[in-house]
Amino acid sequence: MTQPNNPLLGDAELPPFSAITPEHVNPAIDAVLADFRAAVDRLTADPTERDFATLMAPLERWEERLGRTFAPVSHLHGVKDSPELREAYSAALEKLTEHGTELGQNRALYEAVKAVREAPGFEALDLARRTVVEDSLRGFRLSGVALEEPARSRFKDIQSLLSKTETEFEEAVLDATDAWTRPLTDEELAGLPESARAMLRTMAQEKSLDGHLATLKGPVVQAILTFADSRALRAEIYAAYNTRASDQGPQAGTHDNSQRIESILALRHEAAQLLDFPSNAHLSLADKMAGTPERVLGFLRELAAKARPVALRELTALRAFASSELGLESLEPWDVAYASEKLREKLFDFSEEDIKPYFPLPAVMQGLFTVAERVFGVRLVERADVDTWHPDVHFFDVVDCDGAVRAGVYLDHYARSGKRGGAWMDVCRSRMNDGESLFKPVAYLTCNFAPPSDGKPALLTHDDVITLFHEFGHGIHHLLTEVDWPSIGGISGVEWDAVELPSQFMENFAWEREALDVFARHHETGERLPEALYQKMLQARHFHAGLFLVRQLEFALFDFRLHLEFDPAQGARALQILDEVRAEVAVLPPPSWHRGPHAFTHIFSGGYAAGYYSYLWAEVLSADAFSAFEEAGVFDSATGARYRREILAVGGSRPALESFIAFRGREPQPDALLRSYGLAA
């Protein structure tokens, strides 16, 4: 397949999604990989190609071209999956993994890059170019460039097997999520607000059914567990959701990820040992801020010491309320969200349903764009001429204060079949400007909100608003980079435990009155969010903060210990380690049949292996960063310009700690994080 008739090989500014078919994927990948390998052969054969302009810049160009080719494929796999695309994606991913390992183990290329590093002119390069070289050398070392046979070939095989197994893990979760549905009787709708009922009608209509249909899509599960009066229904949904892709529950064994968990952990551990790291956790920390396992575990356990007593008090109060007010003599895990919502309504005299009319998605989006303009000095302007993968998708140009288009972003808001759950930002195009290539950064922002229904716009919960702001924070990090090299621009090259700083930073605006006044208006009357309701929201902000934190700590400690303590002689011991972690930090352990790890895509297929702690680690940075705006003014333009310049613009071109200090004038302090959770410093 030649370039003219393969849309993945064109030079268009944006991917022509409507023209891309599964048949295009592997011919395009094969073509780019062949050209890439030929270019590397040329570069390594010529001993004069040993400076940044003649070696590193071409490598960056080829990496960007490969990324431009595969990014639309990877994205479609996440938002518009099909059996044919899945097969093509898996085959392409295997080739890319093999290529990445080959490149990382190419000793001739390693020696060429090392020659650039050791050349007399290296120190005269600017910081970004020096960082590209230093990061490249570290990448070679972590790819096994120094390994001898048979370890060299084994490492390569491991990377291929890992890529394949991690993809299978994620696909099993998607399949298990899509496979389970349950029609609901009118009696089972009791307690569910009209917005939830409308969503359940939409789920039924998508399957060409009448009535209301429960699925395992996130918004559906959340609505039923929070509002359904039927305890039996809550228990059934809880069990189906928390046994997905496992040996338990209604689909027991059908999409079971048990063996994949064993395989993934064993392969990761073996790869780490081949690179002379004691564990995959040690390997993971080689390019993170935290540095050592002791520091990570100390951080998590120090936080647990503050959070667990609070969580225990919250649980005791919730149990008493559930018993006296709801008639629940025992509080089961499927009762917690329901009882919590009822208690919150009683304590603060409001519910999420009271808030949702003030958060119609179109107004929230316009408000988010206004915040971006006032804080970062950019406007988002919709373009109607962009080819997308679904009619609900919108594209926006990011226009700077000088009128120049700096970047672009796709927004895909709604849950639907064939789309994986959760919310995420991903890279479509990276910024590149080396005098020969000039590309603007483009991002995907993907959510899974309940779609519009019954003639009403999509109405968001406040948690949905926070999620949207969070993902936009990742997006703006990518879109406002001023680094010209893709490997260290935007989110690329940023330490993994700092990459959540911009996303969690943005969440704070969803709590500020000044920001809410921009967009929180009733979808029917246009009335602003009433002050009384806003004050109730603030009072409830720290409601069950302890329970939330111990849940996050459970995830983080489980993930880190799982990778730190793996022993080939004993296997993964996933459920055993999880039980030990729960004994340490949890306050309401789930049933023995609970299989949370089997759908834990973050750590088994999503890049967060031995890194889930990053969410809490980065919260220290983000809370402290936002405190600068609390001091100067939420929309203070000078503080916003400094944040854009010192945090967003520099990407991974310098250590995250240096960027934070440049913005804040000092090292991060945990006080703001503890305050944000209502915990005493």
Secondary structure, DSSP 8 states (H G I E B T S, - for coil): --GGG-GGGS--SS--GGG--HHHHHHHHHHHHHHHHHHHHHHHH-TT--SIIIIIHHHHHHHHHHHHHHHHHHHHHHHS--HHHHHHHHHHHHHHHHHHHHHHT-HHHHHHHHHHHHSTTGGGS-HHHHHHHHHHHHHHHHTTTT--TTHHHHHHHHHHHHHHHHHHHHHHHHHHHHH-EEEE-TGGGTT--HHHHHHHHHHHHHTT-SSEEEESSHHHHHHHHHH---HHHHHHHHHHHTTTTSSSSTTTTTS--HHHHHHHHHHHHHHHHHTT-SSHHHHHGGGSSS-SHHHHHHHHHHHHHHHHHHHHHHHHHHHHHHHHHH--SS--HHHHHHHHHHHHHHHHS--HHHHGGG-BHHHHHHHHHHHHHHHHSEEEEEESS---SSTT-EEEEEEETTS-EEEEEEEEEE--TTS-SS-EEEEEE--EESSS-EE--EEEEEEEE---BTTB--B--HHHHHHHHHHHHHHHHHHT---S-GGGSTTTTS-TTTTTHHHHHHHGGGG-HHHHHHH-B-TTT--B--HHHHHHHHHHTTTTHHHHHHHHHHHHHHHHHHHHS-BTTTB--HHHHHHHHHHHH-SS---TT--GGGG-HHHHTSS-TTTTTHHHHHHHHHHHHHHHHHHH-TT-HHHHHHHIIIIITTTTSS-HHHHHHHHHSS---THHHHHHTT---
